[in-house]
C-alpha cells in the first residue's frame, strides 16, 4: 500500500485542474540567440494534500515535463524569490509512492517485497537529465494492463507518461496552503539552427510548431508568443489530442496578431493529453519590408532609365561625355552602400529566417547599383560597357524574382505540413 504522501501527490497530480486555476505560458523569441519558455501558475494549494518538506515548508507539484536536460531553469514565487526543487532521491520516492497509490485505486496491488517493487518501478527516476526507460517490467507483470477498456488505457497512459516525464516538485511555505498564490518557472528551449528556406521557393517557410508540456495541468491554459518588432505573428493555433497523439482537434486560433499573440483553450483539455501551438511569422509591413519595396522601385526606375538611353536618343537630356561621369558613380554608390548595410546579417533564429529573402534582395540591388556605378566611372570599351550594364540588369532581375517568391510565400493559406519548429 502507498503511504499518505503518495496518496496526497496522486490527488494533486491527477486532479491538478481543481487547484491550478490558470497557466500562462510564454514563448519568447525576443532575446538574441535564445528561446525562452516562461510559465506563470495561478494556484490554490489544497490543504488536504500536505506533503512535508523542510522546516515549515510543504511540497507541491508544479509541472510534468518531458525528460531532457534543461538549461536556464528557474522557479520563483510572485515576489521573485527563488523556490527550491526537492532532491532527486526524495522526488523519485514520492513519484513511486504516487504510482503505487494510483494502481491500488484500480485494484492493482504491487508486491510489498522491496526488491520486487524496486525492479517494477525502476523506470521512475524523476530526473530531467536521465534518459527515459521503458516500463516493460511493470506492464508485463500485470496482464490486465494490456486490456483495451478505457480504465486500462488510462492506467497505461499514466505509466508511460511517468516513464518519459519529470514531475517537478517544489517547496513552498506551509502557510500558503489554502491561499491563492502565483508560481513562476521557466527554462530555455533548444535553439537549434533554423533551417534556411530556399531563396526561390514560393512555399511557406515560417511556420513553427512547439509542443505544450502537460496542457491539461491547469483548468485554463493561455499561450503567448513574443517575437522581435521586425516581425509579426500572422496566425496562431492551439491543437490537442490523446496521450498517444491519435485524436487531434483545434481548440483555439487567431489571425493577424502583430508581434505579440495570445490564444486560450476554449474547450476542456483532458488530463495527460498532448497539445502543440503552431504559429506563422511574417516580416512587419514597416522596417526592412517597406525599405525593400522602395529599393526595388528606385532600382528598377534606374534600370528603365538606362534602357531608355540605349533605345532612344540622348542629346535632349545628356552631355556627350556622360559615359564617364564620376558624379553619377558617386550618386549610385551611396544608396548601394546603404542597401548593403541594411542587408547585414541579423541575429540567428526566427528573425534571420523570416527576413532572409528581403536581405538577399537588398544585396542584389546594391550589387546592381555598384555595377552601374562602375559602368559610369570610366570610358569603357563598347564590349565591357555592354557587359556591365547587362550584368546590372540581371542582378536587378534576380532581385525582382526573389521579391515575387517572397510575395507568393506570404499569401494567406493554411498551415504548411513542413515546419521549422
C-alpha positions in Angstrom: 0.0 0.0 0.0 1.1 3.5 -0.7 1.8 5.9 2.2 -0.1 9.1 2.8 2.4 11.2 0.8 1.8 9.0 -2.3 -1.9 9.5 -1.9 -1.5 13.2 -1.5 0.7 13.6 -4.5 -1.6 11.4 -6.6 -4.6 13.6 -5.8 -2.7 16.8 -6.6 -1.3 15.5 -9.9 -4.3 13.6 -11.2 -6.8 16.4 -10.2 -4.5 19.3 -10.8 -7.1 21.4 -12.7 -9.1 21.6 -9.4 -6.3 23.7 -7.7 -4.3 25.0 -10.7 -6.7 27.7 -11.9 -4.7 29.3 -14.7 -1.5 28.7 -16.5 0.1 31.3 -18.8 2.9 30.0 -21.0 5.0 32.5 -22.9 7.4 31.6 -25.8 9.8 34.5 -26.0 11.8 34.9 -29.2 12.9 38.5 -28.5 16.3 37.6 -26.8 19.0 37.2 -29.4 20.3 33.6 -29.6 17.8 32.2 -27.0 14.2 30.9 -27.0 12.8 31.4 -23.5 9.8 29.4 -22.2 8.1 31.1 -19.2 5.2 29.7 -17.2 3.0 31.5 -14.6 0.7 29.4 -12.5 -2.3 30.7 -10.5 -2.8 28.1 -7.8 -4.5 27.4 -4.6 -2.6 24.5 -2.9 -5.2 22.2 -1.3 -4.9 22.0 2.5 -5.7 18.3 2.4 -2.8 17.4 0.2 0.0 18.2 2.6 3.5 16.7 1.9 6.1 17.7 4.5 9.2 19.3 3.2 12.0 21.0 5.1 11.1 23.1 8.2 7.8 24.9 7.8 7.6 24.1 4.1 5.4 21.7 2.1 5.8 20.0 -1.3 3.5 20.6 -4.3 3.9 19.6 -8.0 4.0 22.5 -10.5 4.6 20.7 -13.8 5.1 17.4 -15.6 7.8 17.9 -18.2 9.5 15.7 -20.8 12.8 14.2 -19.8 15.6 16.2 -21.3 18.4 18.4 -20.0 17.0 21.8 -19.1 19.2 24.9 -19.4 18.5 28.2 -17.7 16.0 26.6 -15.3 14.4 28.8 -12.6 11.4 28.8 -10.4 10.2 31.7 -8.2 7.2 32.9 -6.2 5.2 36.0 -7.1 7.7 38.3 -5.4 10.6 36.8 -7.5 12.1 34.9 -4.6 13.5 31.5 -5.7 11.7 28.3 -4.7 13.7 25.1 -4.1 13.1 22.0 -6.2 13.4 18.9 -4.0 16.2 16.4 -4.4 16.1 13.7 -7.0 16.1 10.9 -4.3 13.1 12.4 -2.5 11.2 13.1 -5.6 11.8 9.6 -7.0 10.4 8.1 -3.8 7.4 10.4 -3.9 6.6 9.7 -7.5 7.0 5.9 -7.0 4.6 6.1 -4.0 2.2 8.1 -6.1 2.2 5.4 -8.8 1.6 2.6 -6.2 -1.3 4.6 -4.8 -2.7 5.2 -8.3 -2.5 1.4 -9.2 -4.1 0.5 -5.9 -7.1 2.7 -6.8 -7.8 0.4 -9.7 -7.2 -2.9 -7.8 -3.6 -3.5 -8.8 -1.6 -4.1 -5.6 2.2 -4.2 -6.0 4.3 -6.6 -4.0 5.4 -5.4 -0.7 8.8 -7.0 -1.3 11.2 -4.2 -1.6 13.4 -5.9 -4.2 10.4 -6.8 -6.4 9.0 -3.3 -6.1 12.3 -1.7 -6.9 12.5 -3.8 -10.1 9.0 -3.0 -11.2 9.4 0.7 -10.5 13.0 1.1 -11.7 11.8 3.1 -14.7 10.9 6.0 -12.4 13.9 8.2 -11.8 12.2 11.6 -11.9 15.1 13.5 -13.3 15.2 15.7 -16.3 18.8 14.6 -17.1 18.3 10.8 -17.1 17.0 9.2 -20.3 13.6 7.7 -20.3 13.4 3.9 -19.5 10.5 1.8 -20.8 8.2 0.4 -18.1 8.2 -3.1 -19.6 8.8 -4.9 -16.3 5.7 -3.4 -14.7 3.5 -3.8 -17.8 4.5 -7.4 -18.3 3.9 -8.3 -14.6 0.2 -7.4 -14.8 -1.6 -8.7 -17.9 -4.7 -6.6 -17.1 -2.8 -3.5 -18.1 -2.9 -4.7 -21.7 -6.7 -4.7 -21.8 -8.4 -2.3 -24.3 -11.0 -0.9 -21.9 -10.8 2.8 -21.1 -9.7 2.2 -17.5 -6.7 0.0 -18.5 -5.8 2.5 -21.3 -5.8 5.4 -18.8 -3.6 3.5 -16.4 -1.2 2.5 -19.2 -1.1 6.1 -20.5 -0.2 7.3 -17.0 2.6 4.7 -16.6 4.0 5.7 -20.0 3.8 9.3 -19.0 5.8 8.8 -15.8 8.5 6.8 -17.7 9.2 9.7 -20.1 8.5 12.6 -17.8 9.8 14.5 -14.8 7.3 15.6 -12.1 8.6 18.9 -10.9 8.2 19.1 -7.1 8.9 22.3 -5.2 8.8 23.5 -1.6 6.5 26.4 -0.7 5.8 27.9 2.8 3.3 25.9 4.8 1.2 29.0 5.4 0.3 29.3 1.7 -1.9 26.2 1.8 -5.5 27.2 1.0 -4.4 30.6 -0.3 -4.3 31.9 -3.9 -0.6 32.3 -4.9 1.4 32.7 -8.1 4.3 30.4 -9.0 6.6 31.2 -12.0 9.1 28.9 -13.7 10.9 28.8 -17.0 13.8 27.5 -19.0 15.5 27.8 -22.4 14.1 25.9 -25.3 16.7 24.2 -27.6 17.8 26.9 -30.1 18.8 24.6 -32.9 20.0 26.2 -36.1 16.8 27.0 -38.0 16.6 25.6 -41.5 17.0 28.4 -44.0 14.3 28.4 -46.7 15.1 28.1 -50.4 15.5 31.6 -51.8 13.5 30.8 -54.9 10.8 28.7 -53.3 7.3 30.1 -53.1 6.3 27.7 -50.3 5.6 28.8 -46.8 8.8 28.7 -44.7 7.9 30.4 -41.4 5.5 28.0 -39.7 6.7 26.9 -36.3 5.2 24.1 -34.1 6.1 23.6 -30.5 4.8 21.0 -28.0 2.9 22.3 -25.0 4.0 20.1 -22.0 1.1 18.6 -20.0 -1.6 21.1 -21.3 -4.3 19.6 -19.0 -2.4 20.5 -15.8 -4.4 23.7 -15.3 -8.1 24.5 -15.7 -7.4 27.3 -18.1 -4.4 27.4 -20.5 -3.2 30.7 -22.0 -0.4 30.7 -24.6 1.6 33.8 -25.7 4.2 34.1 -28.4 6.6 37.1 -28.4 8.7 37.9 -31.5 11.0 40.9 -32.4 9.3 44.0 -33.5 10.6 43.5 -37.1 8.3 40.5 -37.3 4.5 40.0 -37.0 2.6 36.8 -36.0 0.2 36.3 -38.9 -1.6 33.3 -37.5 -1.6 31.1 -34.3 -3.4 27.9 -33.5 -3.6 25.6 -30.4 -4.3 21.9 -31.0 -4.5 18.9 -28.7 -5.0 15.2 -28.9 -4.9 12.0 -26.8 -1.9 10.9 -24.9 -0.9 8.7 -27.9 -1.4 11.6 -30.3 -4.1 9.8 -32.3 -7.0 12.2 -31.9 -6.5 15.9 -32.8 -8.7 18.9 -32.8 -8.1 22.6 -32.9 -9.3 24.3 -29.7 -8.2 27.9 -30.3 -6.9 30.0 -33.2 -6.3 33.7 -34.1 -5.1 35.6 -37.1 -3.3 38.9 -37.9 -2.0 39.4 -34.4 1.2 41.5 -34.5 4.5 40.9 -32.6 2.5 39.6 -29.6 0.0 36.8 -30.0 -2.3 35.1 -27.4 -4.6 32.1 -27.5 -6.6 30.4 -24.8 -8.2 26.9 -24.7 -11.9 27.4 -25.5 -12.6 23.7 -24.8 -11.7 21.4 -21.9 -8.3 19.7 -22.2 -8.4 16.1 -20.8 -5.7 15.3 -18.2 -2.5 13.8 -19.8 -3.5 14.8 -23.3 -0.9 16.3 -25.7 -1.0 19.7 -27.3 1.0 21.9 -29.6 1.0 25.5 -30.5 1.6 26.5 -34.1 2.3 30.0 -35.4 3.2 31.6 -38.7 5.6 34.6 -38.8 5.8 37.4 -41.4 8.1 40.5 -41.7 6.3 43.6 -40.4 5.0 45.9 -43.1 7.3 48.6 -42.0 11.1 48.4 -41.5 13.1 46.4 -43.9 10.0 45.2 -45.7 9.0 48.8 -46.7 12.6 49.7 -47.4 12.9 46.7 -49.8 9.8 47.7 -51.7 11.1 51.3 -52.2 14.6 50.0 -53.1 13.1 47.8 -55.8 11.1 50.8 -57.2 14.1 53.1 -57.2 16.4 50.4 -58.7 14.1 49.5 -61.5 13.4 53.2 -62.2 17.1 53.5 -62.9 17.1 50.3 -65.0 14.3 51.6 -67.1 16.0 55.0 -67.4 19.2 53.3 -68.6 17.3 51.2 -71.1 15.7 54.4 -72.5 19.2 55.7 -73.0 20.2 52.7 -75.1 16.9 52.6 -77.1 16.3 56.3 -77.8 18.4 59.5 -78.5 20.1 61.1 -75.5 21.0 64.5 -76.9 18.0 66.1 -75.3 19.0 65.4 -71.7 22.6 64.1 -71.6 26.0 65.6 -72.5 28.3 64.0 -75.0 30.7 62.8 -72.2 28.1 61.3 -69.9 29.5 57.8 -70.2 32.4 58.6 -67.8 30.5 60.7 -65.3 32.2 60.4 -61.8 29.3 62.3 -60.2 26.8 59.7 -61.4 29.0 57.0 -60.0 29.1 58.7 -56.6 25.3 59.2 -56.6 24.8 55.4 -57.3 27.4 54.2 -54.8 25.8 56.0 -51.8 22.4 54.1 -51.9 24.3 50.9 -52.8 26.3 51.1 -49.6 23.2 51.9 -47.6 21.4 48.8 -49.0 24.3 46.6 -48.2 24.3 47.9 -44.6 20.5 47.2 -44.3 21.2 43.6 -45.6 23.8 42.9 -42.9 23.3 39.5 -41.1 20.7 39.6 -38.3 20.6 37.6 -35.1 20.2 33.8 -35.6 16.8 32.2 -35.3 13.3 33.2 -36.4 14.4 36.8 -37.4 17.1 35.5 -39.8 14.7 33.0 -41.4 11.8 35.5 -41.8 14.0 38.2 -43.4 16.4 36.1 -45.4 14.7 36.9 -48.8 14.5 40.6 -48.1 18.1 40.8 -47.2 19.2 38.9 -50.3 17.1 41.3 -52.4 18.9 44.3 -50.9 22.3 42.7 -51.5 21.4 42.1 -55.2 20.1 45.6 -55.6 23.3 47.0 -54.0 25.4 45.0 -56.4 23.3 46.1 -59.3 23.9 49.8 -58.4 27.6 49.2 -57.8 27.8 47.7 -61.3 26.0 50.7 -62.7 28.4 53.0 -60.9 31.4 51.0 -62.3 30.0 51.3 -65.8 29.7 55.1 -65.5 33.1 55.7 -63.7 35.3 55.0 -66.7 35.1 55.3 -70.5 35.0 51.6 -71.1 35.2 49.8 -74.5 31.8 49.1 -76.1 32.0 45.4 -75.1 32.9 46.0 -71.5 30.3 48.8 -71.3 27.6 46.4 -72.6 28.6 43.6 -70.2 28.5 45.8 -67.2 25.0 47.1 -68.0 23.6 43.7 -68.8 25.1 42.4 -65.5 23.4 45.2 -63.6 20.1 44.3 -65.3 20.5 40.6 -64.4 21.1 41.4 -60.8 18.0 43.6 -60.7 16.1 40.8 -62.4 17.2 38.3 -59.8 16.1 40.7 -57.0 12.7 41.1 -58.6 12.3 37.3 -58.9 13.1 36.8 -55.2 10.6 39.5 -54.3 7.9 37.7 -56.3 8.8 34.5 -54.5 8.6 36.3 -51.2 5.2 37.8 -52.1 3.9 34.4 -53.1 5.1 32.8 -49.8 3.3 35.5 -47.8 -0.1 34.9 -49.2 -2.7 33.7 -46.6 -3.0 30.0 -46.7 -3.5 27.1 -44.3 -0.6 26.0 -42.1 2.2 24.2 -44.1 2.8 20.5 -43.3 6.6 21.3 -43.2 7.6 23.4 -40.2 10.8 24.8 -38.7 9.9 24.2 -35.1 
